[in-house]
Amino acid sequence: MSPPSTAIPTSSPLSADGRADPATSAVIDAVIDAALHQLNHRSREKLGDRYRRLRRQSLVIAEPLSPEDCCVQAMPDASPVKWHLAHTTWFFETFLLERFESGFKSFHPQFRMLFNSYYEGVGERFPRPQRGMLTRPALAEVLAYREQVDQRMLLLIDALEANGNNAMATGSDNAQAQLAQFLSLLELGMQHEQQHQELMLTDIKILLSLNPLQPAYQPLPESVHLDDPVELALQWHRIEAGVVEIGHTGTGFCFDNETPRHRQFVEAYQCASRLVNNAEYLDFIQAGGYQDPSLWLAEGWDWKEQLALRHPLYWRRDAQGQWSEFTEYGVQALQPHRAAVHLSYYEADAYARWAGARLLTEAEWEHAAAHLQGGGREFFGVAWQWTSSSYAPYPGFVAAAGAVGEYNGKFMVNQYVLRGSSSATPLNHARLSYRNFFPAAARWQVSGIRLARQG
């Protein structure tokens, strides 16, 4: 579903004494059951329990860190963990409590500006590159902010789930519409927090990698051995030319940029059975791939030369010529058969050209992932995969009205689409039609390469 309009009735579904209005309560159970069936494809789960679990996961991610770790910003494109924790809370306070809570009062009036990311329709924003300057509020106050907003959100959710067995017929159309908007915004807020959980992990990694001590995010458990996986030969799957459908099917949640579902024609092509691995990418390095301008887009070559890049972001080479990689467990020996990750679009494109191949388009990727089913590997859960498709609206795309409509549409320029999901993506957050997007130089995300070639 597309993110809803922010033109939401300002009246609350709760009465002054905190109880659900009878007319509103009458339609709650049917709306929640329908939403959960659509969104989760499983039997009824308490919305409050799902909300608690999701919000707790952000705190679990932050748990290994010190307050100092949580305040620092590694680079302008990353954010401090403290900011992520506050911003995801700001989303629920601004887009749900402010609209649906009776007698709403903000936790702190300045937080509306401090933790607004890019929503011009909401008001002022603190500059993104300076988020690491926000030593105040302290982490403890941000955690108190989360706790208070969560308590208020759970009261609101519990009130919506109360009296669920009342007859649907007693509810008004207005009450049903209001409930539907609340549930849509609640789902969007939870999906939004899952996006930030992934960003927290990748932002933590680049922050710790810049420290000369090379600290680990977490210690490697004694029971865990980072063994190199079994080598799998790369195979090519041929897919015939034809008209394919891509985009969200209309079942379950999606972001608005995944719609509308539409048709595209693709020529016959071949799709690699797995991602490019470290050994293959090392061959590219040793063959002089970073020194050969014929392999690089002009803009990519200039970017690489300006930064004097000669290998992926987290690779290290010691005096004896041995390669290692900075991981969540600190510096570990480079494992040849694991997927090569943290690569920019420029690096992915240069490698593909060196390998006599190319990157998939996003239509090819989605079609291949659906068509191959068990025949392909590593489509999900390993690395986001660069496509050669610029991030642009699908035919017929219309951004929602209001501030929530700023979620995706206004970023559809100067970026490339990545597909799949990564090792940092929450397990229930991935889907076939998901469109991630980043600038061509971005490589702090867990991004890799799946090759294609003409049929």
C-alpha positions as a printed NumPy array, in Angstrom:
array([[  0.   ,   0.   ,   0.   ],
       [  1.149,   3.558,  -0.545],
       [  1.943,   5.616,   2.554],
       [ -1.277,   7.343,   3.558],
       [ -2.028,  10.99 ,   3.268],
       [ -1.314,  13.088,   6.334],
       [ -4.775,  14.631,   6.073],
       [ -5.882,  12.675,   9.149],
       [ -8.768,  13.718,  11.393],
       [ -7.396,  15.432,  14.496],
       [ -9.987,  13.948,  16.84 ],
       [ -8.761,  11.048,  18.957],
       [-10.334,   7.555,  19.044],
       [ -9.951,   7.772,  22.848],
       [-12.259,   9.573,  25.229],
       [-10.963,  11.882,  27.935],
       [-10.815,   9.043,  30.494],
       [ -8.63 ,   6.934,  28.187],
       [-11.337,   4.502,  27.013],
       [-12.056,   3.809,  23.376],
       [-15.069,   5.555,  21.935],
       [-17.836,   2.912,  21.507],
       [-18.397,   3.664,  17.834],
       [-14.69 ,   3.385,  17.169],
       [-14.29 ,   0.24 ,  19.272],
       [-16.97 ,  -1.517,  17.282],
       [-14.865,  -1.669,  14.127],
       [-11.447,  -2.201,  15.699],
       [-11.243,  -5.976,  15.761],
       [-12.277,  -6.504,  12.153],
       [ -9.903,  -3.795,  10.915],
       [ -6.964,  -5.098,  12.947],
       [ -7.601,  -8.695,  11.935],
       [ -7.8  ,  -7.731,   8.269],
       [ -4.652,  -5.607,   8.509],
       [ -2.679,  -8.299,  10.275],
       [ -3.802, -10.957,   7.822],
       [ -2.705,  -8.746,   4.969],
       [  0.53 ,  -7.525,   6.532],
       [  1.808, -10.648,   8.221],
       [  0.141, -13.628,   6.494],
       [ -0.173, -15.385,   9.81 ],
       [ -2.707, -15.826,  12.587],
       [ -3.66 , -12.9  ,  14.746],
       [ -0.815, -11.325,  16.691],
       [ -1.282,  -8.579,  19.205],
       [ -0.205,  -5.294,  17.658],
       [  1.133,  -4.132,  20.996],
       [  3.344,  -7.204,  21.3  ],
       [  4.683,  -6.701,  17.803],
       [  5.349,  -3.032,  18.514],
       [  7.177,  -3.859,  21.779],
       [  9.338,  -6.499,  20.129],
       [ 10.294,  -4.261,  17.243],
       [ 11.151,  -1.298,  19.461],
       [ 13.188,  -3.526,  21.788],
       [ 15.284,  -4.722,  18.863],
       [ 16.679,  -1.212,  18.324],
       [ 17.845,  -1.172,  21.95 ],
       [ 19.4  ,  -4.619,  21.527],
       [ 21.442,  -3.272,  18.6  ],
       [ 22.674,  -0.366,  20.741],
       [ 23.389,  -2.481,  23.813],
       [ 27.06 ,  -3.354,  23.054],
       [ 27.91 ,   0.344,  22.658],
       [ 29.087,   2.97 ,  25.103],
       [ 27.322,   6.35 ,  25.399],
       [ 30.31 ,   7.846,  23.567],
       [ 29.885,   5.338,  20.712],
       [ 26.229,   6.347,  20.428],
       [ 26.938,  10.063,  20.045],
       [ 29.561,  10.108,  17.283],
       [ 28.828,  10.54 ,  13.564],
       [ 31.307,   8.731,  11.306],
       [ 30.52 ,  10.746,   8.167],
       [ 27.785,  13.045,   6.835],
       [ 25.832,  10.147,   5.269],
       [ 25.761,   8.201,   8.544],
       [ 24.034,   9.153,  11.796],
       [ 24.853,   8.608,  15.464],
       [ 23.046,   5.667,  17.069],
       [ 21.548,   8.098,  19.581],
       [ 20.002,  10.046,  16.7  ],
       [ 18.547,   6.865,  15.165],
       [ 16.971,   5.941,  18.507],
       [ 15.468,   9.405,  18.837],
       [ 14.363,   9.823,  15.208],
       [ 12.434,   6.551,  15.087],
       [ 10.672,   7.66 ,  18.278],
       [ 10.028,  11.086,  16.739],
       [  8.235,   9.341,  13.873],
       [  5.692,   7.729,  16.197],
       [  5.279,  10.9  ,  18.247],
       [  4.872,  13.175,  15.221],
       [  2.798,  11.058,  12.854],
       [  0.69 ,   9.036,  15.327],
       [  0.517,  10.484,  18.835],
       [  0.175,  14.056,  17.627],
       [ -2.797,  13.049,  15.483],
       [ -4.55 ,  10.389,  17.531],
       [ -3.741,  10.942,  21.201],
       [ -6.25 ,  12.862,  23.274],
       [ -4.621,  15.862,  24.955],
       [ -1.345,  15.358,  23.069],
       [  1.715,  17.054,  24.538],
       [  5.196,  16.644,  23.095],
       [  7.965,  15.116,  25.201],
       [ 10.206,  18.112,  24.44 ],
       [  9.231,  20.934,  22.059],
       [ 12.689,  21.138,  20.465],
       [ 12.792,  17.432,  19.601],
       [ 10.416,  18.111,  16.706],
       [ 13.233,  20.017,  15.012],
       [ 16.271,  18.098,  16.318],
       [ 15.112,  14.672,  15.153],
       [ 13.257,  15.552,  11.946],
       [ 15.21 ,  13.864,   9.153],
       [ 13.972,  15.352,   5.868],
       [ 10.26 ,  16.112,   6.229],
       [  9.932,  19.687,   5.027],
       [  6.192,  19.516,   5.634],
       [  6.792,  19.011,   9.369],
       [  8.984,  22.066,   9.797],
       [ 12.573,  22.964,  10.622],
       [ 15.354,  20.368,  10.622],
       [ 18.761,  20.181,  12.272],
       [ 21.504,  19.85 ,   9.583],
       [ 22.228,  16.215,   8.812],
       [ 26.054,  16.546,   8.643],
       [ 26.056,  18.008,  12.167],
       [ 24.091,  15.311,  13.994],
       [ 27.268,  14.229,  15.758],
       [ 27.394,  17.658,  17.426],
       [ 24.252,  16.884,  19.424],
       [ 25.91 ,  15.973,  22.715],
       [ 22.646,  17.114,  24.282],
       [ 20.165,  15.585,  24.839],
       [ 22.184,  12.869,  26.535],
       [ 21.643,   9.234,  25.628],
       [ 19.779,   8.718,  28.92 ],
       [ 17.257,  11.39 ,  27.952],
       [ 16.781,   9.855,  24.5  ],
       [ 16.098,   6.498,  26.155],
       [ 13.593,   8.208,  28.477],
       [ 11.985,   9.756,  25.38 ],
       [ 11.622,   6.311,  23.811],
       [ 10.15 ,   4.866,  27.002],
       [  7.565,   7.593,  27.408],
       [  6.481,   7.53 ,  23.76 ],
       [  6.269,   3.732,  23.86 ],
       [  4.035,   3.822,  26.927],
       [  1.701,   6.274,  25.206],
       [  1.723,   4.325,  21.936],
       [  0.901,   1.089,  23.734],
       [ -2.001,   2.725,  25.55 ],
       [ -3.323,   3.879,  22.198],
       [ -2.801,   0.49 ,  20.545],
       [ -4.355,  -1.373,  23.479],
       [ -7.364,   0.922,  23.374],
       [ -7.769,   0.129,  19.689],
       [ -7.669,  -3.588,  20.403],
       [-10.165,  -3.323,  23.255],
       [-13.75 ,  -4.488,  22.805],
       [-12.711,  -6.331,  19.659],
       [-15.732,  -8.623,  19.603],
       [-18.25 ,  -5.827,  19.217],
       [-20.38 ,  -5.939,  16.105],
       [-18.829,  -4.383,  13.003],
       [-22.17 ,  -2.895,  12.076],
       [-22.083,  -0.339,  14.889],
       [-19.063,   1.483,  13.483],
       [-19.332,   4.553,  11.267],
       [-17.542,   4.989,   7.961],
       [-15.53 ,   7.82 ,   9.518],
       [-14.387,   5.585,  12.377],
       [-13.351,   2.871,   9.936],
       [-11.394,   5.356,   7.824],
       [ -9.669,   6.774,  10.895],
       [ -8.716,   3.32 ,  12.116],
       [ -7.406,   2.348,   8.699],
       [ -5.214,   5.459,   8.638],
       [ -3.906,   4.761,  12.13 ],
       [ -3.034,   1.169,  11.218],
       [ -1.346,   2.253,   7.988],
       [  0.762,   4.829,   9.811],
       [  1.588,   2.363,  12.573],
       [  2.778,  -0.184,  10.017],
       [  4.774,   2.472,   8.171],
       [  6.389,   3.545,  11.443],
       [  7.415,  -0.024,  12.28 ],
       [  8.784,  -0.642,   8.787],
       [ 10.605,   2.685,   9.039],
       [ 12.243,   1.6  ,  12.309],
       [ 13.392,  -1.63 ,  10.675],
       [ 15.109,   0.445,   8.003],
       [ 16.879,   2.37 ,  10.744],
       [ 17.87 ,  -0.843,  12.526],
       [ 19.792,  -1.794,   9.408],
       [ 21.288,   1.692,   9.182],
       [ 22.319,   1.507,  12.829],
       [ 24.341,  -1.643,  12.155],
       [ 26.06 ,  -0.227,   9.083],
       [ 26.683,   3.16 ,  10.717],
       [ 28.183,   1.441,  13.787],
       [ 30.487,  -0.608,  11.562],
       [ 31.977,   2.341,   9.722],
       [ 32.346,   4.277,  12.973],
       [ 34.306,   1.509,  14.688],
       [ 36.384,   0.852,  11.56 ],
       [ 37.743,   4.411,  11.711],
       [ 39.128,   3.857,  15.204],
       [ 42.855,   2.887,  15.132],
       [ 42.105,   0.342,  17.875],
       [ 39.851,  -1.487,  15.38 ],
       [ 37.382,  -2.409,  18.138],
       [ 34.852,  -5.174,  17.608],
       [ 31.152,  -4.339,  17.791],
       [ 30.729,  -7.582,  19.682],
       [ 33.105, -10.383,  20.68 ],
       [ 33.154, -13.52 ,  18.593],
       [ 31.386, -16.183,  20.663],
       [ 33.579, -19.154,  21.551],
       [ 31.063, -21.462,  19.916],
       [ 31.17 , -19.569,  16.598],
       [ 33.798, -20.29 ,  13.957],
       [ 33.98 , -18.019,  10.942],
       [ 34.782, -20.793,   8.52 ],
       [ 34.981, -19.985,   4.851],
       [ 31.93 , -21.422,   3.078],
       [ 32.22 , -24.172,   0.526],
       [ 33.26 , -22.902,  -2.882],
       [ 30.389, -22.895,  -5.35 ],
       [ 31.085, -22.621,  -9.046],
       [ 29.356, -19.682, -10.669],
       [ 26.719, -20.839, -13.13 ],
       [ 24.616, -18.932, -15.625],
       [ 20.839, -19.231, -15.855],
       [ 19.357, -18.241, -19.204],
       [ 16.015, -16.449, -19.117],
       [ 14.037, -15.93 , -22.299],
       [ 12.935, -12.566, -23.62 ],
       [  9.422, -11.458, -22.876],
       [  7.087,  -9.085, -21.124],
       [  7.47 ,  -9.341, -17.355],
       [  5.551,  -7.777, -14.5  ],
       [  7.411,  -6.066, -11.666],
       [  6.336,  -4.129,  -8.614],
       [  4.257,  -4.925,  -5.574],
       [  1.444,  -7.418,  -6.063],
       [ -0.919,  -5.713,  -3.61 ],
       [ -0.604,  -8.36 ,  -0.903],
       [  0.974,  -7.204,   2.354],
       [  2.917,  -4.051,   3.123],
       [  5.078,  -2.169,   0.666],
       [  6.572,   1.285,   0.358],
       [  5.019,   3.571,  -2.214],
       [  8.047,   3.403,  -4.535],
       [  7.254,  -0.284,  -5.19 ],
       [  4.015,   0.669,  -6.933],
       [  2.238,   0.464,  -9.246],
       [  2.863,  -3.026, -10.571],
       [  3.502,  -2.74 , -14.283],
       [  4.852,  -4.501, -17.352],
       [  8.293,  -4.238, -18.891],
       [  9.859,  -5.986, -21.843],
       [ 13.243,  -7.625, -21.261],
       [ 15.5  ,  -9.181, -23.851],
       [ 16.873, -12.674, -23.27 ],
       [ 19.598, -12.564, -20.627],
       [ 21.681, -14.732, -18.357],
       [ 21.755, -14.277, -14.597],
       [ 24.617, -15.421, -12.353],
       [ 23.683, -18.141,  -9.877],
       [ 25.329, -16.356,  -6.925],
       [ 27.077, -13.161,  -5.913],
       [ 30.681, -12.331,  -6.793],
       [ 32.892, -13.62 ,  -3.978],
       [ 36.021, -12.247,  -2.311],
       [ 38.398, -14.474,  -4.261],
       [ 36.965, -13.291,  -7.573],
       [ 37.093,  -9.671,  -6.506],
       [ 40.687, -10.14 ,  -5.32 ],
       [ 41.535, -11.412,  -8.812],
       [ 40.162,  -8.128, -10.149],
       [ 42.41 ,  -6.168,  -7.771],
       [ 45.505,  -8.22 ,  -8.558],
       [ 44.84 ,  -7.899, -12.286],
       [ 45.137,  -4.121, -11.908],
       [ 41.416,  -3.392, -11.972],
       [ 41.785,  -0.283,  -9.842],
       [ 44.509,   1.066, -12.15 ],
       [ 42.776,   0.51 , -15.511],
       [ 40.712,   3.553, -16.537],
       [ 39.116,   1.62 , -19.409],
       [ 37.051,  -0.334, -16.856],
       [ 35.623,   2.646, -15.017],
       [ 32.936,   5.206, -15.63 ],
       [ 34.604,   8.613, -15.856],
       [ 32.899,   9.861, -12.722],
       [ 33.826,   6.659, -10.9  ],
       [ 37.465,   6.928, -11.933],
       [ 37.666,  10.508, -10.683],
       [ 36.021,   9.503,  -7.397],
       [ 38.402,   6.577,  -6.934],
       [ 41.471,   8.632,  -7.761],
       [ 40.48 ,  11.497,  -5.49 ],
       [ 40.164,   9.081,  -2.557],
       [ 43.147,   6.928,  -3.65 ],
       [ 41.061,   3.741,  -3.416],
       [ 42.62 ,   0.395,  -4.278],
       [ 40.325,  -2.14 ,  -2.577],
       [ 36.914,  -2.494,  -0.886],
       [ 36.047,  -0.375,   2.123],
       [ 36.839,  -2.812,   4.944],
       [ 39.679,  -4.804,   3.403],
       [ 43.112,  -4.61 ,   5.022],
       [ 46.503,  -5.834,   3.713],
       [ 49.427,  -6.466,   6.065],
       [ 53.164,  -6.189,   5.414],
       [ 53.294,  -9.83 ,   4.328],
       [ 50.589,  -9.251,   1.713],
       [ 47.865, -11.142,   3.6  ],
       [ 44.334,  -9.791,   3.299],
       [ 41.877,  -9.371,   6.164],
       [ 38.509,  -7.689,   6.557],
       [ 37.031,  -5.532,   9.3  ],
       [ 33.847,  -7.206,  10.559],
       [ 31.44 ,  -6.871,  13.461],
       [ 33.848,  -9.185,  15.307],
       [ 36.842,  -6.963,  14.551],
       [ 39.511,  -7.72 ,  11.986],
       [ 39.222, -11.262,  10.592],
       [ 41.047, -13.145,   7.853],
       [ 39.486, -12.55 ,   4.434],
       [ 37.342, -15.533,   3.511],
       [ 37.684, -16.204,  -0.217],
       [ 34.27 , -17.741,  -0.882],
       [ 32.105, -15.264,   0.99 ],
       [ 30.331, -12.629,  -1.078],
       [ 32.35 ,  -9.478,  -1.685],
       [ 30.474,  -6.664,   0.062],
       [ 30.605,  -2.943,   0.847],
       [ 31.197,  -2.092,  -2.795],
       [ 30.058,   1.076,  -4.512],
       [ 28.13 ,   1.137,  -7.779],
       [ 31.313,   2.36 ,  -9.453],
       [ 33.268,  -0.666,  -8.19 ],
       [ 30.459,  -3.066,  -9.082],
       [ 30.222,  -1.672, -12.616],
       [ 34.007,  -1.769, -13.13 ],
       [ 34.224,  -5.363, -11.928],
       [ 31.364,  -6.426, -14.197],
       [ 33.088,  -4.868, -17.192],
       [ 36.386,  -6.592, -16.292],
       [ 34.531,  -9.922, -15.991],
       [ 32.973,  -9.545, -19.455],
       [ 29.528,  -9.091, -17.991],
       [ 27.243,  -6.338, -16.719],
       [ 24.861,  -5.59 , -13.873],
       [ 21.24 ,  -6.693, -13.995],
       [ 18.508,  -4.141, -14.498],
       [ 16.029,  -4.073, -11.643],
       [ 13.347,  -5.63 , -13.878],
       [ 15.74 ,  -8.479, -14.722],
       [ 16.665,  -8.904, -11.055],
       [ 13.065,  -9.119,  -9.841],
       [ 12.069, -11.427, -12.673],
       [ 15.106, -13.682, -12.141],
       [ 14.612, -13.864,  -8.369],
       [ 10.996, -14.939,  -8.889],
       [ 11.651, -17.161, -11.915],
       [ 14.669, -19.095, -10.646],
       [ 13.215, -19.8  ,  -7.205],
       [ 15.536, -22.522,  -5.855],
       [ 17.864, -22.296,  -8.843],
       [ 19.575, -19.115,  -7.673],
       [ 21.419, -18.348,  -4.451],
       [ 22.024, -15.28 ,  -2.284],
       [ 19.163, -13.194,  -3.624],
       [ 18.276, -12.342,  -0.022],
       [ 20.036, -12.09 ,   3.316],
       [ 23.631, -11.653,   2.105],
       [ 24.035,  -8.325,   0.314],
       [ 21.995,  -5.695,  -1.423],
       [ 22.727,  -6.038,  -5.136],
       [ 23.423,  -3.064,  -7.35 ],
       [ 21.355,  -2.866, -10.518],
       [ 22.05 ,  -0.671, -13.517],
       [ 18.647,   1.012, -13.078],
       [ 18.467,   4.605, -11.989],
       [ 16.091,   5.209,  -9.119],
       [ 13.047,   6.654, -10.856],
       [  9.261,   6.43 , -10.439],
       [  7.41 ,   3.504, -11.908],
       [  4.875,   4.385, -14.655],
       [  1.823,   5.839, -12.921],
       [  3.541,   6.463,  -9.579],
       [  1.976,   9.23 ,  -7.517],
       [  3.434,  10.285,  -4.17 ],
       [  0.96 ,  10.579,  -1.317],
       [ -0.152,  14.024,  -0.225],
       [  1.333,  15.637,   2.863],
       [  4.57 ,  15.113,   4.759],
       [  4.462,  11.298,   4.625],
       [  4.508,  11.59 ,   0.846],
       [  8.104,  12.808,   1.2  ],
       [  9.18 ,   9.315,   2.29 ],
       [ 10.506,   8.181,  -1.11 ],
       [  9.4  ,  10.168,  -4.113],
       [ 11.547,  13.26 ,  -3.677],
       [ 14.747,  11.162,  -3.717],
       [ 14.192,   9.821,  -7.221],
       [ 17.241,  11.458,  -8.786],
       [ 20.988,  10.724,  -8.998],
       [ 20.728,   7.328,  -7.291],
       [ 20.765,   3.672,  -8.312],
       [ 18.435,   0.863,  -7.27 ],
       [ 19.666,  -2.052,  -5.182],
       [ 17.611,  -5.217,  -4.811],
       [ 17.365,  -8.122,  -2.388],
       [ 18.407,  -7.69 ,   1.238],
       [ 21.588,  -7.943,   3.295],
       [ 22.939,  -9.63 ,   6.398],
       [ 21.975,  -6.463,   8.287],
       [ 18.364,  -6.404,   7.048],
       [ 15.763,  -7.514,   9.62 ],
       [ 14.609, -10.996,   8.66 ],
       [ 10.938, -10.094,   8.109],
       [ 11.685,  -6.856,   6.281],
       [ 12.726,  -8.212,   2.866],
       [ 10.463,  -8.89 ,  -0.102],
       [ 10.751,  -9.423,  -3.844],
       [  9.61 ,  -5.934,  -4.87 ],
       [ 11.679,  -3.927,  -2.317],
       [ 13.557,  -1.03 ,  -3.948],
       [ 16.56 ,   0.183,  -1.978],
       [ 18.512,   3.104,  -3.389],
       [ 21.816,   4.892,  -2.813],
       [ 24.198,   7.228,  -4.663],
       [ 26.796,   5.542,  -6.85 ],
       [ 29.644,   6.246,  -4.393],
       [ 27.93 ,   4.677,  -1.364],
       [ 29.712,   1.631,  -0.002],
       [ 29.166,   1.637,   3.754],
       [ 25.993,  -0.362,   3.17 ],
       [ 26.264,  -4.136,   2.734],
       [ 26.184,  -4.045,  -1.065],
       [ 27.498,  -6.612,  -3.526],
       [ 27.469,  -7.754,  -7.151],
       [ 25.289, -10.171,  -9.13 ],
       [ 26.368, -10.372, -12.746],
       [ 24.353, -10.604, -15.929],
       [ 25.15 , -11.018, -19.575],
       [ 23.135, -11.046, -22.763],
       [ 21.29 , -14.22 , -23.597]])
